[in-house]
Amino acid sequence: MSAQHIFKRLMLFACLSCQLVMLPMTTAAASEQQQGGTLPVSAPKREPQQAPAGKAAGSLRHTAEYQAYRDLLHKAVLQTGTPERFNYSSDVPQTGTRVKDVVRRSSFDGSRLLYEAFIRYPELLPELRQLRDSFVAIANSGRLATLSDDEQLAYWLNLHNLLVIDMLAHRYPLKHLQALYQGEQAWLHQPLIMVAGTSLSLADIKFGKVLPLAKGRTEVIYGFYEGYISAPSIRSEPFDSRNLAKALQDNAVEFINTSRGSYPEYGTSFRVSTFYQRHQAFFPFFPDDLKPHLQKYLASSEQAVLARVQHIDVDISDWRIADLYGTVRSGIDMTQGAGLELDGRVVQSIRSKVKSKLVLSDKQKYQLKMLQRRQRLANGNVEIIDLPAEPDASATK
């Protein structure tokens, strides 16, 4: 099956995502603007690496495989705005309403991927697997050896993230991912692909391929998408040597300045995600060099808090999958079509070709409302459907 055919099939993502949140198609330029660090933070600017002697100054970004992956990300990723800390307690419905999910500080942080589409359109699963295999074929072709280190680094980050998307899509709906990364049979160490006759796991890619190419650049860890909330976001554009430095910096700023990545306990301590502990190999003197690393990207308003603490607590963990709404459900059959019904009203996108309805529970509507609130910060001109207010206690009796 050709990559062009995959492009057409992945257009189904656009239909579903537009119906749910009425978002325009995300362009690479808009994505870069959305994720750009608007905080008073600066990191050393790093120009794209020049290809060393004997290596072609080429790029994979124009290949059919990258175009297919780009199309997938453009259609399936929802960016949720510039980094900002929120206290969601005022938005949590009072006791007695139908919405009773526990809301954490990190509940609506980070970008989301529309895993729901793989349940609605299971025929996309073998095509996603084929896209994954086409990426693996690049490494088996021997072409990587002719590219610059940064282009190789971008490739391995993309392949890692595509493997994660593929694995989660085949297991979805799966709400908590801790067992996948820390269980007795964690997939992190399971062989997933064959490259040059050698089986590779996610850990092999991270520590055997990316770590040597990183050459001391700790910001490379922000290129690893792992699918759960308290890990770096998936971007809506593949990595390549041209955008790598800025993309990693933007991801670092976004992650550190939201409560899923770090959180200042004013006057007492400074907390960070356990993601850092699992990637301590990228820090030569972990945990001593974690503090200066955070200082490079942390907002100026919180620098004083970080400077005062003597010890950083590595204890933030939110293992819930970073999907849109599918695992926040209550007896809802997700296989029943692709419309959006709110209070008896069916909202159809004019761009949609799907005619059947999807009835969302109150929990799902609340999840979407909060994600939409975050998305408004990314682009004030985005047209978003107003969701109904949370039902009060009297309405549910």
C-alpha positions in Angstrom: 0.0 0.0 0.0 1.5 3.4 -1.0 2.2 6.3 1.3 -0.3 8.4 -0.7 -3.0 5.9 0.1 -2.2 6.2 3.8 -2.6 10.0 3.5 -6.1 9.6 2.2 -7.0 7.1 4.9 -5.7 9.3 7.7 -8.0 12.1 6.6 -10.6 10.3 8.7 -8.8 11.8 11.7 -9.6 15.3 10.5 -13.3 14.5 10.2 -13.5 13.2 13.8 -11.3 15.9 15.4 -13.2 18.7 13.7 -16.5 17.4 14.9 -15.2 17.1 18.5 -13.5 20.5 18.9 -14.1 22.3 15.7 -10.4 23.0 15.2 -8.9 24.1 11.8 -6.2 22.0 10.3 -2.9 22.6 12.1 -0.1 23.8 9.9 3.5 23.4 10.8 3.9 27.1 11.1 0.9 27.5 13.4 2.2 24.6 15.5 5.6 26.3 16.0 3.8 29.5 17.0 1.6 27.7 19.5 4.4 25.9 21.1 6.9 28.7 21.1 8.2 29.8 24.5 6.4 33.0 25.3 7.7 32.8 28.9 10.7 34.9 30.0 13.0 32.0 29.3 15.9 31.7 27.0 18.0 28.8 26.1 21.2 28.8 24.0 20.4 29.0 20.4 21.9 26.1 18.4 22.2 26.2 14.6 21.3 23.1 12.6 24.4 20.9 12.5 26.4 20.8 9.3 27.0 17.4 7.8 30.6 16.3 8.4 32.9 15.3 5.6 31.8 12.2 3.9 28.1 12.7 4.8 25.4 14.2 2.6 23.8 17.3 3.8 20.4 15.7 3.0 17.2 15.5 5.0 14.4 12.9 5.3 11.7 15.5 5.8 10.6 15.4 2.1 10.3 11.6 1.9 7.0 9.8 1.5 7.4 8.3 5.0 7.9 11.6 6.7 5.0 13.1 4.8 2.7 10.3 5.9 3.8 10.7 9.5 3.4 14.5 9.3 -0.1 14.0 8.0 -0.9 11.7 10.9 0.4 14.3 13.5 -1.4 17.2 11.8 -4.7 15.4 11.9 -4.5 13.6 15.3 -2.7 16.0 17.7 -4.5 18.6 19.7 -2.2 21.3 21.1 -3.5 22.7 24.4 -1.9 26.1 24.6 1.2 27.9 25.9 2.5 26.7 29.2 0.7 28.0 32.3 -0.1 26.7 35.7 -3.8 26.3 36.5 -5.7 25.6 39.7 -8.6 23.6 38.4 -10.4 23.4 41.8 -12.9 26.1 40.9 -13.8 24.1 37.8 -14.5 20.8 39.5 -18.2 20.2 39.8 -19.6 20.1 43.3 -20.6 16.9 45.0 -23.9 15.7 43.8 -23.3 16.3 40.1 -22.7 13.5 37.6 -19.1 14.5 37.0 -17.0 13.0 39.8 -13.6 12.2 38.3 -10.7 13.3 40.3 -9.1 16.4 38.7 -5.4 16.9 39.3 -3.2 19.9 38.6 -1.9 18.1 35.5 -5.3 16.8 34.3 -5.5 19.1 31.2 -1.8 19.8 30.6 0.1 18.8 27.5 -1.0 18.0 23.9 -3.4 15.2 23.2 -3.6 12.5 20.5 -6.9 11.3 19.1 -6.5 7.6 19.9 -10.3 7.5 19.8 -10.2 7.4 16.0 -8.5 3.9 16.0 -11.5 2.5 17.8 -13.9 4.3 15.5 -11.9 3.3 12.4 -10.1 0.0 13.2 -9.1 -0.3 9.6 -6.5 2.4 10.3 -4.6 0.1 12.6 -2.9 -2.0 9.9 -2.1 1.1 8.0 -0.5 2.7 11.0 1.6 -0.5 11.4 2.6 -0.2 7.8 3.7 3.4 8.3 5.8 2.2 11.3 7.4 -0.5 9.1 8.2 2.0 6.4 10.1 4.1 9.0 12.0 1.0 10.1 12.9 0.4 6.4 14.8 3.7 6.3 17.2 2.4 8.9 17.6 -0.9 7.1 18.3 0.8 3.9 21.6 2.2 5.2 20.7 5.7 4.3 21.1 7.0 7.8 24.9 6.7 7.6 25.0 9.4 4.9 23.1 11.9 7.0 24.3 14.4 9.6 24.1 13.5 13.3 21.2 15.8 13.9 19.2 14.3 11.0 19.9 10.8 12.5 18.9 12.0 15.9 15.6 13.4 14.6 15.0 10.1 12.8 15.4 8.0 15.9 13.2 10.4 18.0 10.5 10.1 15.3 10.8 6.3 15.1 10.6 6.0 18.9 7.4 8.2 19.0 5.8 6.4 16.1 6.4 3.0 17.8 4.7 4.4 21.0 1.7 5.7 19.0 1.4 2.3 17.2 1.6 0.3 20.4 -0.9 2.4 22.3 -3.3 2.5 19.3 -3.4 -1.3 19.3 -4.1 -1.4 23.0 -6.5 1.4 23.3 -8.7 2.1 25.3 -6.1 1.8 28.0 -6.3 4.4 30.7 -3.2 4.0 32.8 0.2 3.3 31.3 2.4 2.6 34.4 2.4 -1.1 33.9 3.7 -0.7 30.4 6.7 1.2 31.5 7.4 -0.2 35.0 5.7 -3.6 35.1 7.4 -7.0 35.2 7.1 -7.2 31.4 7.5 -3.5 30.6 7.3 -2.9 26.9 10.2 -0.5 27.3 12.6 -3.5 27.1 10.6 -5.7 24.7 12.0 -6.2 21.2 9.8 -4.3 18.8 11.6 -4.0 15.5 14.6 -5.4 13.6 17.3 -3.1 12.3 20.3 -4.5 10.5 19.6 -7.9 11.9 19.4 -6.7 15.5 16.2 -6.5 17.5 15.6 -3.1 19.1 13.3 -2.1 22.0 12.3 1.5 23.0 15.1 1.4 25.6 17.6 0.4 22.9 16.5 3.4 20.8 16.8 5.8 23.7 20.0 4.7 25.2 21.7 2.9 22.3 20.9 5.3 19.5 19.7 8.7 20.8 22.1 9.0 23.8 25.3 8.7 21.8 24.0 11.2 19.2 22.8 13.6 21.9 26.5 14.3 22.9 25.6 15.8 26.2 22.5 17.7 25.1 20.0 16.9 27.9 17.2 18.7 26.1 17.0 15.7 23.8 14.8 13.9 26.4 12.0 16.3 25.5 11.7 14.6 22.2 10.6 11.3 23.7 6.8 10.9 23.6 5.6 8.2 25.9 1.8 8.7 25.8 1.0 9.6 29.4 0.3 13.0 30.9 3.4 13.5 33.0 5.8 13.1 30.0 6.7 15.5 27.2 4.1 16.3 24.6 3.8 14.9 21.1 4.3 17.6 18.6 2.2 18.2 15.5 5.3 18.1 13.2 8.0 15.5 12.8 11.5 16.3 14.0 14.2 17.0 11.4 17.6 18.6 11.5 16.1 22.0 10.5 13.6 22.2 13.4 15.2 20.0 16.0 16.9 22.6 18.2 13.8 24.8 18.5 11.4 22.0 18.8 13.3 20.5 21.7 13.6 23.8 23.4 9.9 24.5 23.0 9.0 21.1 24.4 11.3 21.7 27.4 9.7 25.1 28.1 6.2 23.7 27.8 6.9 20.6 30.0 8.8 22.3 32.8 6.3 25.2 33.1 3.2 23.0 33.5 2.3 21.1 36.6 2.8 17.7 35.0 6.5 18.4 34.5 7.4 20.5 37.6 5.7 22.2 40.5 7.0 24.7 43.0 5.8 24.1 46.5 6.3 27.6 47.7 8.5 27.9 50.7 9.1 24.1 51.0 10.3 22.2 48.0 10.4 21.9 44.2 8.9 18.8 42.6 9.5 17.3 39.2 8.1 14.4 37.1 9.5 10.9 37.6 10.2 11.1 33.8 13.5 12.7 34.8 14.6 9.8 36.9 13.9 7.3 34.1 16.1 9.4 31.8 18.9 10.2 34.2 21.4 8.6 31.8 21.2 11.9 29.8 22.4 13.8 32.9 26.0 13.2 33.7 25.7 14.0 37.4 22.1 13.3 38.1 20.5 14.6 40.3 23.0 17.4 41.0 22.7 18.7 37.4 18.9 18.6 37.3 18.5 22.0 39.1 20.7 24.0 36.6 18.9 22.3 33.8 15.5 23.4 35.1 16.8 26.9 35.6 17.4 27.2 31.8 13.8 26.8 31.0 11.7 27.8 34.1 9.7 30.9 34.0 11.3 33.9 35.7 8.5 34.2 38.2 9.5 30.8 39.7 13.3 31.0 39.5 13.6 32.3 43.1 11.7 29.3 44.4 13.9 26.9 42.6 17.1 28.8 43.8 16.1 28.5 47.4 15.5 24.7 47.6 18.4 22.4 48.4 16.7 19.2 47.2 14.4 18.5 44.2 11.7 15.9 44.8 11.3 13.6 41.8 7.8 12.4 42.6 5.2 13.8 40.1 3.5 11.0 38.2 0.3 11.1 36.2 0.2 7.8 34.2 -3.1 8.5 32.5 -3.0 8.2 28.8 -2.9 11.6 27.0 -6.0 11.0 24.8 -8.8 13.4 24.1 -11.8 11.9 25.9 -12.2 8.2 25.2 -11.0 6.9 28.6 -13.2 9.4 30.4 -16.4 7.5 29.8 -19.4 6.0 31.5 -21.0 3.1 29.6 -20.6 4.9 26.2 -20.2 2.8 23.1 -17.4 4.5 21.2 -18.1 2.5 18.0 -21.3 4.2 17.3 -20.3 6.8 14.7 -18.7 10.2 14.8 -21.1 13.1 15.4 -21.2 15.1 18.6 -24.5 15.3 20.5 -24.8 17.8 23.3 -28.1 18.1 25.2 -30.1 16.6 22.4 -28.4 18.8 19.8 -26.2 17.2 17.1 -23.3 19.4 16.1 -22.0 18.4 12.7 -18.9 19.9 11.1 -19.5 21.1 7.6 -16.3 19.4 6.7 -17.4 16.0 7.9 -18.5 13.2 5.7 -19.5 11.0 8.7 -23.3 11.1 9.4 -23.8 9.0 12.5 -24.0 10.3 16.1 -21.8 10.0 19.1 -23.4 10.6 22.5 -21.0 11.9 25.0 -21.3 11.4 28.8 -21.2 14.4 31.2 -17.6 13.3 32.2 -16.5 13.3 28.5 -18.1 16.7 27.9 -16.4 18.1 31.0 -13.0 16.7 29.8 -13.5 18.4 26.4 -14.6 21.7 27.9 -11.4 21.9 30.0 -9.2 20.9 27.0 -10.9 23.5 24.9 -10.2 26.1 27.6 -6.5 25.3 27.4 -6.6 25.3 23.6 -8.0 28.8 23.5 -4.6 29.9 24.9 -2.9 28.6 21.9 -4.8 30.6 19.4 -7.4 33.2 20.3 -9.0 33.0 16.8 -9.9 29.3 17.0 -13.6 28.7 16.7 -14.7 26.4 19.5 -18.1 25.0 20.2 -19.5 26.1 23.6 -20.2 23.1 25.7 -23.1 23.2 28.2 -22.4 24.2 31.8 -21.9 21.4 34.3 -25.3 20.2 35.6 -26.0 21.3 39.1 -27.0 18.9 41.9 -30.7 19.5 41.5 -30.6 18.7 37.8 -29.2 15.2 38.5 -31.7 14.1 41.1 
